[in-house]
Amino acid sequence: MKTASTSFALALALSAACSPATAQKLSYPQTKKVDQVDTFFGVKVEDPYRWLENESADETAKWVDAENKVTFGYLEKIPYRDALKARLSKLQNYARFGAPFRKRENYVFSKNEGLQNQSVIYIQKGLNGTPDVLLDPNKFSADGTSRLANYALSKDGRYLAYGISTGGSDWTEFHVMEVATRKPLPDVIRWAKVTGIAWRGDGFYYSGYDAPDSATALTSKNEGHKVYYHKVGTPQSPTDLVYEDKGNPQRFHTVATTEDERYAILGISDRGKGKKGNAVFYADAKDTKGWKPLIPEVGDDDFSVVDNVGDSFLVHTNHGAPNGRVVLIDPARPAEQYWKTILPERPEPLQSVSTAGGKIFATYLKDVTTRAYAYDMSGRLQNEIVLPGLGSAGGFGGNNDDKQIFYTFSSFTFPPSIYKYDIATRKSSLFRAPEISGFNPADYVTKQVFYKSKDGTRIPMFLTYRKGIKLDGTNPSLLYGYGGFNISTTPSFSALRLALLEQGIIYASANIRGGSEYGEKWHEAGMKLEKQNVFDDFIAAGEYLVANRYTSPGKLAIHGVSNGGL
């Protein structure tokens, strides 16, 4: 329970910075300009700050230091900063779990006690067993600058392969552990990047590059992406190479394996040539002829192999179906005319497809909220999986012999909670839910509204706020948007956001064009020559909030991250 003094301090955090009495005068350092002009398609483009792209130069480091002095000098003088930090720390300090998955008789899951830098990986025998630490990424480095990039257990559960990224680098270093003894093995794989871990037998596939020059390890150009197969107990060697394409040095090559490990699936993408899709090749353990094409050319359509069904592949694709569909492809006759449609395209975008327990599980996005369904392997609908409410759900995968699977559900005021779904009874039950001290979801309301953009397009937006506030135009509000790269801004939970909501802030999340909220057409309507739609949608969201008296222009803040920062 927060004290009155803390509440007062947090209220100041949302208003005092705009008050003339507390405003600080900022004196920014001068940034030099250089005479740098590039010509693109006959158009001259000035780039006077190009010198800042040399991150290792002394003058760049001096510029960063000068900017940091301004920033931290300002932050350190905010009187309520410590009180706000204390409240945020308390809100963030709650146990968070990842959904468990089964590997033979064992279940593996992640847990963060609350304020740990990274979640710890646990393993236990059966669902009711005693959890034991399998891997603690917080021990990778004393200063906390090394993180767990990815991990995967071998099919028999004997080995754990895991990747470590150091200092924020994209490079991954793989290690192997013997699960039963927790003994680290001498295996070390370096210079892996843009990669997964795909076990097959007593080894795994991974992707990487040749060792770079030490002086440019963090800035070298990514060219020559290769696929290797590492056998446990052997040193890393160039002879582990299993695939490369010297004629297309900017392509990415990643490998996954089917559950039975019969097939290795090679995905090839070529963003360097502006292609949005991928090609797919496969290697059959029953055939020694190497990689064969399933989808031979990289184009603008996506193809993802979900699993194999006997000798055929279950494939999630947007080819001929912008909202996505599932087809069955026989590699002996891979031409499109022989494809069998399992899940046809629907008006709603297909979010995910997985298999478990002899069923297909698919999630769709309807007005930016998840709908989940179970099908038999022929694509016949069996039932909708009833979710706790309007929000976001993910998971639903598992082994082909599983009797139950797990999924996670969350929304703006619903912390990520894990549900167990019984495949035979078709019923869900709450498996694990977090507890946040001093937070009661019933005190808040989330609703979805729709507004018109400049060109008349209907745009959805979620509004979350404390119950009982008056819509008189005086409420401080925060408007968030992203609008790009085919990414949907679905309902999500943030404990830190509660510090705003509990002070009466209205939080608005606008689903502007450029994302995938309504499929590929929604994405294309916010990219390239249509990019202006993204800004128009965001402006219209602010105008809606003002017109409907949620807030006023002087009390409306806007927020964006990455692409949303535009």
C-alpha positions as CSV (number, residue, x, y, z in Angstrom):
1,M,0.0,0.0,0.0
2,K,1.6,3.3,-1.0
3,T,1.8,6.2,1.4
4,A,0.2,9.6,0.9
5,S,3.6,11.2,0.5
6,T,4.6,8.7,-2.2
7,S,1.3,9.3,-4.1
8,F,2.0,13.1,-3.9
9,A,5.5,12.6,-5.2
10,L,4.3,10.5,-8.1
11,A,1.6,13.0,-8.9
12,L,4.4,15.6,-9.2
13,A,6.3,13.3,-11.5
14,L,3.5,13.7,-14.0
15,S,3.0,17.4,-13.8
16,A,5.8,19.3,-12.1
17,A,8.2,18.9,-15.0
18,C,5.9,21.1,-17.0
19,S,5.7,23.8,-14.3
20,P,7.7,27.0,-14.9
21,A,8.6,26.9,-11.2
22,T,10.5,23.7,-11.5
23,A,11.7,24.0,-15.1
24,Q,15.4,23.8,-15.6
25,K,17.3,25.8,-18.3
26,L,19.2,23.4,-20.5
27,S,22.4,24.3,-22.2
28,Y,23.3,21.8,-24.9
29,P,26.8,21.3,-26.2
30,Q,27.5,22.5,-29.7
31,T,27.6,19.6,-32.3
32,K,29.8,20.2,-35.2
33,K,28.7,19.8,-38.8
34,V,30.7,18.4,-41.7
35,D,30.3,18.9,-45.4
36,Q,28.9,15.5,-46.3
37,V,26.5,15.2,-49.3
38,D,25.3,12.0,-50.9
39,T,23.5,11.7,-54.2
40,F,20.6,9.1,-54.4
41,F,18.8,8.8,-57.7
42,G,19.9,12.2,-58.7
43,V,18.8,13.9,-55.4
44,K,21.5,15.4,-53.2
45,V,21.1,14.5,-49.5
46,E,23.1,16.3,-46.8
47,D,24.4,14.3,-43.9
48,P,26.3,16.8,-41.7
49,Y,26.5,14.4,-38.7
50,R,28.0,11.5,-40.5
51,W,31.1,11.7,-38.3
52,L,29.1,10.4,-35.3
53,E,28.7,7.1,-37.0
54,N,32.3,6.3,-36.1
55,E,31.5,5.0,-32.6
56,S,35.2,4.3,-31.8
57,A,36.5,7.8,-32.5
58,D,37.7,9.9,-29.6
59,E,35.5,12.9,-30.7
60,T,32.4,10.7,-30.7
61,A,33.2,9.6,-27.1
62,K,33.6,13.2,-26.1
63,W,30.3,14.2,-27.7
64,V,28.5,11.3,-25.8
65,D,30.1,12.4,-22.5
66,A,29.0,16.0,-23.0
67,E,25.4,15.0,-23.9
68,N,25.3,12.7,-20.8
69,K,26.3,15.5,-18.5
70,V,23.3,17.5,-19.7
71,T,20.9,14.6,-19.4
72,F,22.0,13.3,-16.0
73,G,22.5,16.8,-14.7
74,Y,18.8,17.4,-15.4
75,L,17.6,14.1,-14.0
76,E,19.5,14.4,-10.8
77,K,17.7,17.7,-9.9
78,I,14.2,16.3,-10.2
79,P,13.0,16.3,-6.5
80,Y,10.6,13.3,-6.8
81,R,12.9,11.1,-8.7
82,D,13.9,8.8,-5.8
83,A,10.2,8.4,-4.7
84,L,9.2,7.5,-8.3
85,K,12.1,5.0,-8.5
86,A,11.0,3.4,-5.3
87,R,7.5,2.9,-6.5
88,L,8.5,1.6,-9.8
89,S,10.9,-0.9,-8.1
90,K,8.1,-2.1,-5.9
91,L,5.7,-2.6,-8.8
92,Q,8.3,-4.5,-10.8
93,N,9.2,-6.7,-7.9
94,Y,6.9,-9.7,-8.5
95,A,7.6,-13.2,-9.6
96,R,7.1,-13.9,-13.3
97,F,7.0,-17.3,-15.0
98,G,7.4,-18.6,-18.5
99,A,5.1,-21.4,-19.7
100,P,6.5,-24.8,-19.1
101,F,7.4,-27.3,-21.9
102,R,7.9,-31.0,-21.6
103,K,11.0,-32.9,-22.5
104,R,10.3,-36.6,-21.9
105,E,9.5,-36.9,-18.1
106,N,10.8,-33.4,-17.3
107,Y,9.2,-29.9,-17.5
108,V,11.3,-26.8,-18.2
109,F,10.3,-23.3,-17.4
110,S,11.7,-19.8,-16.7
111,K,11.2,-17.7,-13.5
112,N,12.2,-14.2,-12.5
113,E,11.9,-13.5,-8.8
114,G,11.1,-9.9,-9.6
115,L,14.2,-7.7,-9.9
116,Q,16.6,-10.2,-11.4
117,N,18.3,-9.0,-14.6
118,Q,17.5,-12.2,-16.3
119,S,15.0,-15.1,-15.8
120,V,16.4,-18.4,-14.4
121,I,15.8,-21.6,-16.3
122,Y,14.4,-24.4,-14.0
123,I,13.7,-28.1,-14.6
124,Q,11.5,-30.5,-12.6
125,K,10.3,-34.1,-12.9
126,G,6.6,-34.0,-13.7
127,L,4.3,-31.1,-13.2
128,N,4.3,-31.6,-9.5
129,G,8.0,-32.1,-9.1
130,T,10.5,-30.0,-7.2
131,P,12.0,-27.3,-9.4
132,D,15.8,-27.3,-9.7
133,V,18.0,-24.7,-11.3
134,L,19.1,-25.8,-14.8
135,L,20.8,-22.6,-15.9
136,D,21.2,-19.2,-14.2
137,P,22.1,-16.5,-16.8
138,N,22.7,-14.0,-14.0
139,K,25.9,-15.8,-13.3
140,F,27.3,-15.4,-16.8
141,S,29.2,-12.3,-15.8
142,A,29.9,-10.4,-12.6
143,D,28.8,-7.0,-14.1
144,G,25.6,-8.4,-15.6
145,T,26.6,-7.5,-19.2
146,S,26.3,-11.1,-20.6
147,R,22.8,-12.4,-21.4
148,L,21.2,-15.6,-22.4
149,A,20.5,-15.4,-26.2
150,N,18.7,-18.7,-26.7
151,Y,18.7,-22.3,-25.5
152,A,17.4,-25.7,-26.5
153,L,17.4,-29.2,-25.0
154,S,18.3,-32.2,-27.1
155,K,15.4,-34.5,-28.0
156,D,16.4,-37.1,-25.4
157,G,16.9,-34.4,-22.8
158,R,20.5,-35.3,-22.2
159,Y,22.1,-32.1,-23.4
160,L,21.4,-28.4,-23.1
161,A,22.9,-26.0,-25.7
162,Y,22.7,-22.3,-24.9
163,G,24.0,-19.1,-26.4
164,I,25.6,-16.2,-24.5
165,S,25.7,-12.6,-25.9
166,T,28.2,-10.3,-24.2
167,G,28.1,-6.5,-23.9
168,G,25.0,-6.1,-26.1
169,S,26.7,-7.7,-29.1
170,D,24.8,-9.5,-31.8
171,W,27.4,-12.3,-31.7
172,T,26.5,-15.4,-29.8
173,E,28.8,-17.9,-28.2
174,F,27.3,-21.4,-27.8
175,H,28.1,-23.8,-24.9
176,V,26.8,-27.2,-24.0
177,M,25.8,-28.7,-20.7
178,E,25.2,-32.3,-19.6
179,V,21.7,-32.0,-18.0
180,A,21.9,-34.8,-15.5
181,T,25.1,-33.6,-13.9
182,R,24.8,-29.8,-14.8
183,K,28.4,-30.3,-16.0
184,P,29.6,-27.8,-18.7
185,L,31.2,-29.6,-21.6
186,P,34.3,-28.3,-23.3
187,D,32.2,-27.4,-26.5
188,V,32.5,-23.7,-27.4
189,I,31.1,-22.3,-30.6
190,R,32.1,-18.7,-31.6
191,W,30.9,-16.2,-34.1
192,A,27.3,-17.4,-34.4
193,K,24.8,-14.8,-35.4
194,V,21.2,-14.7,-36.6
195,T,20.8,-18.2,-35.5
196,G,18.7,-20.7,-33.6
197,I,19.7,-24.1,-32.1
198,A,18.3,-27.0,-34.0
199,W,19.1,-30.4,-32.5
200,R,19.4,-33.5,-34.6
201,G,20.8,-36.6,-32.9
202,D,23.9,-35.9,-30.8
203,G,24.5,-32.5,-32.4
204,F,22.8,-29.3,-33.5
205,Y,22.6,-26.9,-36.5
206,Y,23.5,-23.2,-36.0
207,S,24.3,-20.3,-38.3
208,G,27.2,-17.8,-38.2
209,Y,30.0,-16.0,-40.1
210,D,33.7,-16.3,-40.5
211,A,35.7,-14.8,-37.6
212,P,35.9,-11.1,-38.1
213,D,38.8,-8.8,-37.7
214,S,39.2,-8.0,-34.0
215,A,39.1,-4.3,-34.6
216,T,35.8,-4.4,-36.4
217,A,34.1,-7.3,-34.7
218,L,31.2,-5.1,-33.6
219,T,30.8,-3.1,-36.8
220,S,31.8,-5.5,-39.6
221,K,29.4,-6.0,-42.5
222,N,27.3,-9.2,-42.3
223,E,28.3,-11.1,-45.4
224,G,28.6,-14.8,-46.0
225,H,26.0,-16.3,-43.6
226,K,26.7,-20.0,-43.3
227,V,25.1,-23.1,-41.6
228,Y,27.1,-25.5,-39.5
229,Y,26.4,-28.8,-37.7
230,H,28.2,-29.2,-34.4
231,K,28.5,-32.7,-32.9
232,V,28.7,-32.7,-29.1
233,G,32.2,-33.5,-27.8
234,T,34.1,-32.2,-30.9
235,P,35.9,-28.9,-31.4
236,Q,34.5,-26.2,-33.6
237,S,35.8,-26.7,-37.1
238,P,35.3,-25.3,-40.7
239,T,34.5,-28.8,-41.7
240,D,31.2,-28.5,-39.8
241,L,29.9,-26.4,-42.7
242,V,26.8,-27.8,-44.2
243,Y,25.5,-24.9,-46.3
244,E,26.6,-21.7,-47.8
245,D,25.7,-19.5,-50.8
246,K,28.8,-17.6,-52.1
247,G,26.7,-16.1,-54.9
248,N,24.4,-14.3,-52.5
249,P,26.6,-13.0,-49.6
250,Q,23.9,-10.9,-47.9
251,R,21.4,-13.7,-47.5
252,F,20.4,-15.2,-44.1
253,H,20.3,-19.0,-43.7
254,T,18.7,-20.5,-40.6
255,V,17.8,-24.1,-39.8
256,A,15.1,-25.8,-37.7
257,T,14.3,-29.5,-37.3
258,T,11.0,-31.3,-37.2
259,E,10.0,-33.0,-33.9
260,D,11.0,-36.4,-35.1
261,E,14.3,-35.0,-36.3
262,R,13.9,-36.6,-39.7
263,Y,13.9,-33.3,-41.5
264,A,16.2,-30.3,-41.2
265,I,14.4,-27.3,-42.6
266,L,16.6,-24.5,-44.2
267,G,15.0,-21.0,-44.4
268,I,16.7,-18.5,-46.7
269,S,15.9,-14.8,-46.7
270,D,17.3,-11.9,-48.7
271,R,16.3,-8.5,-47.2
272,G,19.3,-6.9,-48.9
273,K,17.5,-7.2,-52.2
274,G,14.2,-6.0,-50.8
275,K,12.5,-9.4,-50.7
276,K,10.0,-9.8,-47.9
277,G,9.7,-13.6,-48.1
278,N,11.9,-16.6,-48.0
279,A,12.9,-19.8,-49.8
280,V,12.7,-23.2,-48.1
281,F,15.0,-26.2,-48.5
282,Y,15.1,-29.5,-46.6
283,A,17.4,-32.4,-45.8
284,D,15.9,-35.8,-45.1
285,A,17.8,-38.1,-42.7
286,K,16.6,-41.0,-44.8
287,D,18.3,-39.5,-47.9
288,T,22.0,-38.6,-48.3
289,K,21.5,-36.3,-51.3
290,G,21.7,-33.1,-49.2
291,W,19.5,-30.1,-49.4
292,K,16.5,-30.2,-51.7
293,P,14.1,-27.3,-52.6
294,L,10.6,-27.1,-51.3
295,I,10.2,-23.4,-52.1
296,P,13.2,-22.8,-54.4
297,E,13.2,-19.1,-54.8
298,V,13.3,-16.1,-52.4
299,G,10.3,-13.9,-53.1
300,D,7.9,-11.7,-51.3
301,D,5.9,-14.5,-49.7
302,D,6.6,-16.2,-46.3
303,F,6.8,-19.9,-45.8
304,S,7.2,-21.5,-42.4
305,V,7.2,-25.3,-41.9
306,V,5.2,-26.1,-38.8
307,D,6.1,-29.8,-38.7
308,N,6.0,-32.8,-40.9
309,V,3.0,-35.1,-41.3
310,G,4.5,-38.3,-42.4
311,D,6.4,-37.5,-45.6
312,S,4.7,-34.2,-46.1
313,F,5.1,-30.7,-44.6
314,L,2.5,-28.6,-42.8
315,V,3.3,-25.1,-44.0
316,H,2.1,-21.7,-42.7
317,T,2.2,-19.2,-45.6
318,N,0.8,-15.9,-47.0
319,H,1.3,-17.0,-50.6
320,G,-2.0,-16.3,-52.3
321,A,-3.4,-15.4,-48.9
322,P,-2.3,-12.1,-47.4
323,N,-3.9,-12.9,-44.1
324,G,-2.2,-16.3,-44.0
325,R,-3.3,-19.9,-44.5
326,V,-2.0,-23.5,-43.8
327,V,-1.2,-25.9,-46.6
328,L,0.2,-29.5,-46.8
329,I,3.1,-29.8,-49.3
330,D,4.3,-33.2,-50.5
331,P,8.1,-32.7,-51.2
332,A,7.8,-35.4,-53.9
333,R,5.4,-33.0,-55.7
334,P,6.1,-29.5,-54.3
335,A,4.5,-27.6,-57.2
336,E,1.6,-25.3,-56.0
337,Q,-1.0,-27.2,-58.0
338,Y,-0.5,-30.2,-55.7
339,W,-0.8,-28.3,-52.4
340,K,-3.6,-29.3,-50.1
341,T,-5.3,-26.5,-48.1
342,I,-5.6,-27.4,-44.4
343,L,-6.6,-24.0,-43.0
344,P,-8.0,-21.6,-45.6
345,E,-7.5,-17.8,-45.4
346,R,-9.9,-16.0,-43.1
347,P,-10.8,-12.3,-42.9
348,E,-8.7,-12.2,-39.7
349,P,-4.9,-12.4,-39.9
350,L,-3.5,-15.8,-38.9
351,Q,-1.1,-15.1,-36.0
352,S,0.4,-18.5,-35.2
353,V,0.2,-22.2,-36.0
354,S,1.5,-25.1,-33.9
355,T,0.9,-28.8,-33.4
356,A,0.6,-30.8,-30.2
357,G,-1.2,-34.0,-29.1
358,G,-2.2,-34.8,-32.7
359,K,-4.0,-31.5,-33.1
360,I,-3.4,-28.2,-34.9
361,F,-3.7,-25.0,-32.9
362,A,-4.1,-21.7,-34.6
363,T,-4.5,-18.2,-33.3
364,Y,-6.1,-15.3,-35.2
365,L,-6.2,-11.6,-34.6
366,K,-9.7,-10.1,-34.5
367,D,-9.7,-6.4,-34.0
368,V,-6.3,-6.6,-32.4
369,T,-7.2,-9.3,-29.9
370,T,-6.4,-13.0,-30.0
371,R,-8.8,-15.8,-30.9
372,A,-7.6,-19.4,-30.5
373,Y,-8.9,-22.6,-32.1
374,A,-8.2,-26.3,-32.1
375,Y,-8.4,-28.4,-35.4
376,D,-7.8,-32.0,-36.2
377,M,-4.8,-32.7,-38.6
378,S,-7.1,-32.5,-41.6
379,G,-8.1,-29.0,-40.7
380,R,-11.5,-29.6,-39.4
381,L,-12.5,-27.2,-36.6
382,Q,-13.0,-28.9,-33.3
383,N,-13.5,-26.0,-30.9
384,E,-12.6,-22.5,-30.0
385,I,-10.4,-22.2,-26.9
386,V,-12.2,-19.7,-24.7
387,L,-9.8,-17.1,-23.4
388,P,-10.2,-15.2,-20.2
389,G,-11.1,-12.0,-22.0
390,L,-10.0,-9.6,-24.8
391,G,-6.3,-9.6,-24.8
392,S,-3.2,-11.3,-26.2
393,A,-2.5,-15.1,-26.0
394,G,0.5,-17.1,-27.2
395,G,2.0,-20.6,-26.8
396,F,-0.3,-23.5,-27.6
397,G,2.7,-25.7,-28.9
398,G,3.9,-29.0,-27.6
399,N,4.9,-32.5,-28.4
400,N,2.9,-34.8,-30.6
401,D,2.2,-37.1,-27.7
402,D,1.3,-34.4,-25.2
403,K,-2.0,-34.7,-23.3
404,Q,-2.0,-31.0,-22.3
405,I,-0.4,-27.8,-23.5
406,F,0.1,-24.4,-22.1
407,Y,-0.5,-20.8,-23.2
408,T,-0.1,-17.4,-21.7
409,F,-2.7,-14.7,-21.7
410,S,-2.3,-11.0,-20.8
411,S,-3.9,-7.6,-21.4
412,F,-3.3,-4.0,-20.3
413,T,-4.5,-4.8,-16.7
414,F,-4.1,-8.5,-16.7
415,P,-0.5,-9.7,-15.9
416,P,0.8,-12.6,-18.0
417,S,-0.9,-15.7,-16.7
418,I,-0.3,-19.3,-17.7
419,Y,-3.2,-21.6,-18.5
420,K,-3.2,-25.3,-19.0
421,Y,-5.3,-26.7,-21.8
422,D,-6.5,-30.3,-21.6
423,I,-6.6,-31.7,-25.2
424,A,-9.1,-34.4,-24.5
425,T,-11.7,-32.4,-22.5
426,R,-11.0,-29.2,-24.4
427,K,-11.0,-27.2,-21.2
428,S,-8.6,-24.5,-19.9
429,S,-7.6,-24.0,-16.3
430,L,-5.4,-21.4,-14.6
431,F,-2.0,-22.9,-14.0
432,R,0.0,-20.0,-12.6
433,A,-0.7,-16.3,-12.2
434,P,1.5,-13.6,-10.8
435,E,0.7,-11.5,-7.7
436,I,1.5,-7.8,-7.7
437,S,1.4,-6.1,-4.3
438,G,-1.0,-3.2,-4.1
439,F,-2.5,-3.7,-7.6
440,N,-6.2,-4.7,-8.1
441,P,-7.2,-5.1,-11.8
442,A,-10.8,-4.4,-10.8
443,D,-9.9,-0.8,-10.1
444,Y,-9.2,-0.2,-13.8
445,V,-11.0,-0.4,-17.1
446,T,-9.8,-1.1,-20.6
447,K,-12.0,-0.4,-23.6
448,Q,-11.6,-0.4,-27.3
449,V,-12.7,2.5,-29.4
450,F,-12.6,3.2,-33.2
451,Y,-11.9,6.6,-34.8
452,K,-11.6,7.9,-38.3
453,S,-8.2,8.9,-39.8
454,K,-7.8,11.8,-42.2
455,D,-8.7,9.6,-45.2
456,G,-11.7,8.1,-43.4
457,T,-10.0,4.8,-42.5
458,R,-11.4,3.2,-39.3
459,I,-8.6,2.9,-36.7
460,P,-8.8,0.9,-33.5
461,M,-7.4,2.2,-30.2
462,F,-7.3,0.8,-26.6
463,L,-7.9,3.1,-23.7
464,T,-7.0,2.1,-20.1
465,Y,-7.6,4.2,-17.0
466,R,-8.7,4.1,-13.4
467,K,-12.4,3.6,-12.9
468,G,-14.4,6.7,-11.8
469,I,-12.3,9.4,-13.5
470,K,-14.3,12.2,-15.0
471,L,-14.0,12.7,-18.8
472,D,-13.9,16.5,-18.6
473,G,-10.8,17.2,-20.7
474,T,-8.5,17.6,-17.7
475,N,-6.9,14.2,-17.5
476,P,-3.2,13.8,-18.3
477,S,-2.9,11.2,-21.0
478,L,-0.2,9.2,-22.7
479,L,-0.7,8.1,-26.4
480,Y,1.5,5.3,-27.8
481,G,1.9,4.2,-31.4
482,Y,4.3,2.1,-33.5
483,G,3.0,1.6,-37.0
484,G,5.6,-0.3,-39.0
485,F,7.4,-3.5,-40.0
486,N,4.2,-5.6,-40.0
487,I,4.2,-5.6,-36.2
488,S,1.0,-5.5,-34.3
489,T,0.6,-3.4,-31.1
490,T,-1.6,-5.9,-29.2
491,P,-2.8,-5.6,-25.6
492,S,0.2,-6.1,-23.3
493,F,0.9,-5.7,-19.6
494,S,3.5,-3.5,-18.0
495,A,3.9,-3.3,-14.2
496,L,5.8,0.0,-14.7
497,R,2.8,1.5,-16.5
498,L,0.7,1.0,-13.4
499,A,2.6,3.9,-11.8
500,L,0.9,6.1,-14.4
501,L,-2.6,4.5,-14.2
502,E,-2.8,4.7,-10.4
503,Q,-2.2,8.5,-10.6
504,G,-5.1,9.0,-13.0
505,I,-3.2,8.9,-16.2
506,I,-5.2,7.7,-19.3
507,Y,-3.1,5.3,-21.4
508,A,-4.0,5.1,-25.1
509,S,-2.6,2.6,-27.6
510,A,-3.4,3.4,-31.2
511,N,-3.3,0.6,-33.8
512,I,-2.1,2.8,-36.6
513,R,-1.4,1.5,-40.1
514,G,2.0,-0.1,-40.9
515,G,1.5,-2.9,-38.5
516,S,-0.2,-6.3,-39.1
517,E,-3.4,-5.7,-37.1
518,Y,-5.5,-6.3,-40.1
519,G,-3.1,-8.3,-42.3
520,E,-0.7,-7.4,-45.1
521,K,-3.0,-4.7,-46.5
522,W,-2.8,-2.8,-43.2
523,H,1.0,-3.1,-43.3
524,E,1.3,-1.9,-46.9
525,A,-1.0,1.0,-46.2
526,G,1.7,2.4,-43.8
527,M,4.9,1.9,-45.7
528,K,6.9,3.5,-48.5
529,L,4.8,6.0,-50.4
530,E,1.9,5.4,-48.0
531,K,4.0,6.3,-44.9
532,Q,2.1,9.6,-44.4
533,N,-0.9,7.5,-43.3
534,V,0.9,6.4,-40.2
535,F,1.4,10.0,-39.1
536,D,-2.2,10.9,-40.0
537,D,-3.5,8.0,-38.0
538,F,-1.5,9.0,-34.9
539,I,-2.6,12.7,-35.2
540,A,-6.2,11.6,-35.5
541,A,-5.9,9.5,-32.4
542,G,-4.8,12.6,-30.4
543,E,-7.6,14.6,-31.9
544,Y,-10.1,11.8,-30.9
545,L,-8.9,11.9,-27.3
546,V,-9.3,15.7,-27.2
547,A,-12.7,15.8,-29.0
548,N,-14.1,13.2,-26.6
549,R,-12.8,15.0,-23.5
550,Y,-10.4,12.4,-22.3
551,T,-7.7,15.0,-22.2
552,S,-6.6,18.4,-23.7
553,P,-3.7,19.3,-25.9
554,G,-1.7,20.7,-23.0
555,K,-2.0,17.4,-21.1
556,L,-1.4,14.9,-23.9
557,A,2.0,13.3,-24.1
558,I,3.0,11.0,-26.9
559,H,5.3,8.0,-26.8
560,G,7.0,5.8,-29.4
561,V,9.9,3.3,-29.5
562,S,12.1,2.4,-32.4
563,N,10.0,2.9,-35.5
564,G,7.3,4.4,-33.3
565,G,9.9,7.1,-32.4
566,L,9.2,8.7,-35.8
